[in-house]
Amino acid sequence: MKELHTFAICAYQDSPYLEACIRSAVGQSHPTRVILCTSTPSPYIQGLADQYGIPVFVRDGESGIQEDWNFAYEKADSRYVTIAHQDDMYGRNYVKTLVNYVNKFDDISVFTTDYVTVREHRLEPCERLTIVKRVLRIPLRIPYLNHLRPVKRAALLFGNSICCPACTYHKEMLGGPLFRSSCRFALDWDTLIDLAERPGRFICAEEPLVFHRLHQDAATNACMKDSRRYEEEMAMFSRLWPGPVVRLLMHFYQKAYASYEAKDSGGEAEMGTKYGEE
């Protein structure tokens, strides 16, 4: 019988934050499996794996977000998989909370939680955008609604309100490969829109069980400079809204970009620079 859950940690080069991620995964209050997956093997990564007694899986080929995430998903031999980003940390009861919901519902395709932003070793105060995302996720907390396609899509209509590293996927239900997007920045948003169309329940535990780290190596500023973020987010909104609404939404998003640039911070998929994006 397969294990219930795996943290598949994607490790890239020698991140100073990797050990904190590993410690949060192996220190869960409910038993779980932890593996390290990398396309950039090094003595540093292997040393941490040996220290914490977890296996390492090495992918051949050039590093890339989608390829590395799909590799980690594939190597997790369990019913449910969390693709953990090496910069992030998980609350001690993340897996316990997942298990509580799995025991109630056998059709969960995506499980997620609230998250706290960590910036330069400090917790960020609750911002207006965070409140908006929580509001958008409210239907995902209602059991007799969160299996419906329009309800799942509603959480994605005004941007991606679901934090990618907070997601756990039902591998037996969804199969693989999980990520099949042409996007690099909006990869997680694009994937969730696809998964919302498929059978299965999106469940959100509105507890801050993930600590989502933002730092200066994030790819968001690069995406802004070469217009990639703008183009991909416009493409995502175009999947969900007619043209006039898309233009209105992008007008407000462009204003938000200026705020993020001022903070030197990232958005939902700031993994890019660490995975070789220029």
C-alpha positions in Angstrom: 0.0 0.0 0.0 1.3 3.4 -1.0 2.2 6.0 1.7 -0.2 8.8 2.1 2.0 11.8 1.5 5.4 13.0 0.3 7.2 16.3 0.5 9.2 16.4 -2.7 11.7 19.2 -2.2 13.1 20.8 -5.3 16.7 21.8 -4.6 18.6 24.0 -7.0 22.3 24.8 -6.4 23.4 25.6 -2.9 20.6 27.6 -1.4 21.2 28.9 2.2 17.5 28.3 2.9 17.3 24.6 1.9 18.1 23.2 5.4 15.2 25.2 7.0 12.9 23.8 4.4 14.1 20.2 5.1 13.8 20.7 8.8 10.2 21.9 8.5 9.3 18.9 6.4 11.0 16.2 8.5 9.6 17.8 11.7 6.0 17.4 10.9 3.6 16.3 13.7 2.2 13.5 11.5 4.5 11.0 9.8 5.3 11.7 6.2 8.0 10.9 3.6 10.5 13.5 2.5 12.7 13.3 -0.7 15.1 15.7 -2.3 15.0 16.2 -6.1 17.6 18.2 -8.1 19.0 18.8 -11.5 22.1 20.5 -10.0 23.6 17.8 -7.7 26.3 19.0 -5.3 28.2 17.9 -2.1 26.1 20.6 -0.3 22.7 19.1 -1.3 23.9 15.5 -0.7 25.4 16.4 2.7 22.1 17.9 3.9 20.2 14.8 2.6 22.6 12.5 4.5 22.3 14.6 7.6 18.6 14.3 7.7 18.4 10.7 6.3 16.4 11.5 3.1 16.9 10.2 -0.4 18.2 12.3 -3.3 16.9 11.9 -6.9 18.9 13.5 -9.7 17.4 14.6 -13.0 19.6 14.7 -16.0 19.3 17.6 -18.4 19.1 21.3 -18.2 17.3 22.9 -15.2 13.8 24.2 -15.8 10.9 24.9 -13.4 8.3 22.7 -15.2 10.8 19.9 -15.9 12.1 19.9 -12.3 8.6 20.1 -10.7 7.3 17.2 -12.9 10.4 15.2 -12.0 9.8 15.7 -8.2 6.1 14.9 -8.7 7.0 11.7 -10.5 9.5 10.5 -7.9 7.1 10.9 -5.0 5.6 7.4 -4.6 2.6 8.3 -2.5 -1.1 9.2 -2.9 -0.6 12.9 -2.2 2.4 15.0 -3.2 3.6 18.5 -2.0 6.2 20.0 -4.3 8.1 22.0 -1.8 10.1 25.0 -2.9 13.6 25.1 -1.3 13.1 28.6 0.0 9.9 27.9 1.9 9.0 26.3 5.2 6.0 24.4 6.4 4.1 24.7 9.7 4.4 21.6 12.0 0.8 20.7 11.4 0.7 21.0 7.6 0.5 17.2 7.0 -1.8 16.6 10.0 -4.2 19.1 8.6 -4.1 17.5 5.2 -4.8 14.1 6.7 -7.8 15.4 8.6 -9.3 16.6 5.4 -8.4 13.4 3.5 -10.3 11.4 6.1 -13.4 13.5 5.4 -13.2 13.7 1.6 -11.8 11.1 -0.8 -12.1 13.3 -3.9 -9.6 16.1 -3.0 -7.6 16.9 -6.1 -5.8 19.9 -4.7 -5.3 20.8 -1.0 -3.9 24.2 0.0 -3.6 26.5 3.0 -3.1 30.1 3.9 0.5 31.3 4.0 2.7 33.9 5.6 5.2 35.9 3.6 8.8 36.0 4.9 10.9 38.8 3.5 14.6 39.3 4.6 14.1 37.2 7.7 11.0 39.0 8.9 7.3 38.2 8.6 5.3 40.6 6.5 2.2 42.3 7.9 -1.2 41.4 6.4 -1.5 43.4 3.2 -4.6 44.4 1.2 -3.6 41.8 -1.5 -3.5 39.1 1.1 -7.0 39.9 2.4 -8.3 39.9 -1.2 -6.8 36.4 -1.8 -8.4 35.1 1.4 -11.8 36.4 0.2 -11.3 34.7 -3.1 -10.6 31.4 -1.4 -13.7 31.4 0.8 -15.7 29.1 -1.5 -12.9 26.5 -1.3 -13.8 26.2 2.4 -17.4 25.1 1.7 -17.7 21.3 1.3 -20.9 21.4 -0.8 -19.4 23.9 -3.2 -15.7 23.3 -3.6 -16.1 20.3 -6.0 -17.9 22.5 -8.6 -16.0 23.7 -11.6 -17.3 27.4 -11.4 -16.4 27.6 -7.7 -12.8 26.3 -8.3 -12.4 28.7 -11.2 -13.7 31.6 -9.0 -10.6 31.4 -6.8 -8.5 32.1 -10.0 -10.6 34.7 -11.7 -8.8 37.8 -10.4 -5.3 36.4 -10.2 -3.9 33.3 -8.6 -5.2 33.3 -5.0 -3.6 29.9 -4.3 0.1 29.9 -3.2 1.9 27.3 -5.2 4.2 25.8 -2.5 1.1 25.5 -0.2 -0.5 23.0 -2.7 -0.7 19.3 -2.3 -1.8 17.2 -5.3 -3.7 13.9 -5.4 -1.3 12.0 -7.6 -3.5 8.9 -8.0 -6.4 11.1 -9.2 -4.5 13.5 -11.4 -1.9 11.3 -12.9 1.1 12.9 -14.7 2.8 14.8 -15.9 1.1 17.4 -13.7 2.5 20.6 -15.3 1.9 21.0 -19.0 2.0 24.7 -19.4 3.8 26.9 -22.0 4.3 29.6 -19.3 7.3 30.2 -17.2 6.1 32.8 -14.8 2.4 31.9 -14.6 3.1 28.1 -14.7 1.2 27.4 -11.4 -1.8 29.6 -12.2 -2.1 28.1 -15.7 -1.9 24.6 -14.2 -4.6 25.3 -11.5 -7.0 26.6 -14.2 -6.6 23.3 -16.0 -7.0 21.3 -12.8 -10.2 23.3 -12.0 -11.8 21.9 -15.1 -11.2 18.3 -14.0 -13.1 16.2 -11.4 -11.9 16.7 -7.9 -12.3 19.0 -4.9 -10.2 22.1 -4.2 -10.0 22.4 -0.5 -8.4 25.3 1.4 -7.5 25.2 5.1 -7.4 28.9 5.9 -4.6 28.5 8.4 -1.1 30.0 7.8 0.7 26.7 7.5 3.3 27.8 4.9 6.1 30.4 5.3 6.6 31.7 1.8 10.0 33.4 1.4 10.6 36.3 -1.0 14.1 37.6 -1.6 16.2 39.6 -4.0 17.1 36.7 -6.2 13.5 36.4 -7.2 12.6 36.4 -10.9 9.7 38.8 -10.8 11.7 41.9 -11.6 13.3 40.2 -14.6 9.9 39.2 -15.8 8.7 42.8 -15.5 11.7 44.1 -17.4 11.3 41.8 -20.4 7.4 41.9 -20.3 7.1 38.2 -19.7 5.0 38.6 -16.6 2.6 41.0 -18.3 2.2 38.8 -21.4 1.6 35.6 -19.4 -0.9 37.2 -17.0 -2.8 38.7 -19.9 -2.9 35.2 -21.4 -4.3 33.8 -18.1 -7.0 36.5 -17.8 -7.9 35.9 -21.5 -8.7 32.2 -20.6 -11.1 33.5 -18.0 -12.6 36.8 -19.2 -13.7 38.6 -22.4 -11.3 41.1 -23.9 -12.7 44.4 -22.3 -12.5 42.9 -18.9 -9.0 41.6 -19.5 -7.8 45.1 -20.4 -9.4 46.5 -17.3 -7.8 43.9 -15.0 -4.4 44.4 -16.6 -4.7 48.2 -16.0 -4.9 47.6 -12.3 -2.2 44.9 -12.4 0.2 47.3 -14.0 -0.2 49.6 -11.1 0.5 46.8 -8.7 3.8 46.0 -10.6 5.1 49.4 -9.5 4.5 48.6 -5.9 6.3 45.2 -6.2 9.2 46.8 -8.0 9.6 49.3 -5.2 9.9 46.4 -2.7 12.2 44.3 -4.9 9.8 41.5 -4.2 8.3 38.6 -6.1 4.9 37.2 -7.1 3.5 33.7 -7.1 6.2 32.0 -9.2 9.4 33.7 -8.0 11.3 30.4 -8.4 12.4 31.3 -11.9 15.9 32.9 -11.3 16.9 29.9 -9.3 16.0 27.7 -12.2 18.2 29.3 -14.8 16.0 32.1 -16.2 17.9 35.1 -17.3 
